[in-house]
Amino acid sequence: MALEFTDANFDTEVLANDKLTVVDFWAEWCGPCRAIGPVVEELAKEYDGQVKVGKLNVDHNPEVSIKYGITSIPAILFLKNGEVVDKQIGAVPRSILENKIKANL
């Protein structure tokens, strides 16, 4: 299951993590976010132990969203050692997200 990232836990859960971390920026009212949500959950299960996968609700966590300049959702950032190594804006097929994960493992 995908983790829940927040303004409060982002530094310890994401930035201090040396594994690849996938962060799905989303909101309940966003249709494309709801469409891609199950894909994010599948990736969290499939890559459990290898990649940290989580979701960050932009309505409840404005600090991290502002810090990373998130203006369109869904936005998926791929971070490693505290740095953004890739990103994807908008709902896309699972294969695209999986390729980005594999490229940054």
N, C-alpha and C positions, 0 to 999 in steps of 0.2 A: 504494500500500500504506500502511496506517495506520502511523504512527510508534509507537515504544515510549517512553512517558513513564515516568520513575522519580523517586524521591525526589531523586536526584543531579542530574538534568537538568531538573526541573520549572521552576525559576526561569528558566533561560535559554531553554528551548524554549517555555514557555507564558506565564509572567508577563511576560517581556521582549518578547513578540511583540505587535505592534500589529494584526495580522490576527485575525479570528475564529478561535478555537481550540476544537475539540470534543474533549473528554476522556471516554473510555469507561472507567469504573471497573468492573473485572470480576475473576473468579477462574475457574480451570480447573474447579473442582467445581460451578460454578453453571450449571444447565441453561438458564435464560433468557438468561444471558450468552452461552453458545455459540450460542443461537438468533439473537441480534441481531448477533453478530460479523460474519457475512457482509455485513450491511447497512452496518455501520460501514466495512468494507473498500470496498464499492461507493461510498459517499459520499466516501471518501478519494481514490479514483480520479477520480470525477466532478468534484470541487471542487479538484483538485490545482492549486496556484498561487494559488487564491483563499482557501482555508480550510485551516488546519492541522488534521489529524484524527489522533488517536492513542489508544492504549489504555494504561491503567495497572493493573497487576495488584495488587490490594489486599493479597494475601498477602505479596508481596515488597516492597511500598512502603507501610508503615503510616503514615509521617509525613504525606504529602500527604492520605491518606485521613482521618486524624484531623483535620488542619487544616480540611478542608472538611466535616466531620461526616458522612462517608459511613457509613451504618448498614445500608442496603439496596442490593443490586446486582442487576441492572446499574443504575448511576447514570451519567447522561451530563450533564456540565456544559459549558456554552457560555460561554467567557471571551473578553473583548476588553479590551485595554489593562490586563491584570492583574485585571480585575473580572469576577465571575460576572454574566452578563446574562440567562441562562435556564438551566433544568435540566429533566431528564426522569428520573423514577425508574421502573424496570421496563421490560420489553421492549414495544415499541410498533411499529406499522407504519412503514415507511420514510417515508411521506408526512408523518408527524408530525415526524420529525427534520428532514426536508428543509424543511418550513415554518418551523421554528425557525431553521435556517441562513439561509434567505432573509430572514427578519424581522430578522436581526442583521448582515447583510453590511455 
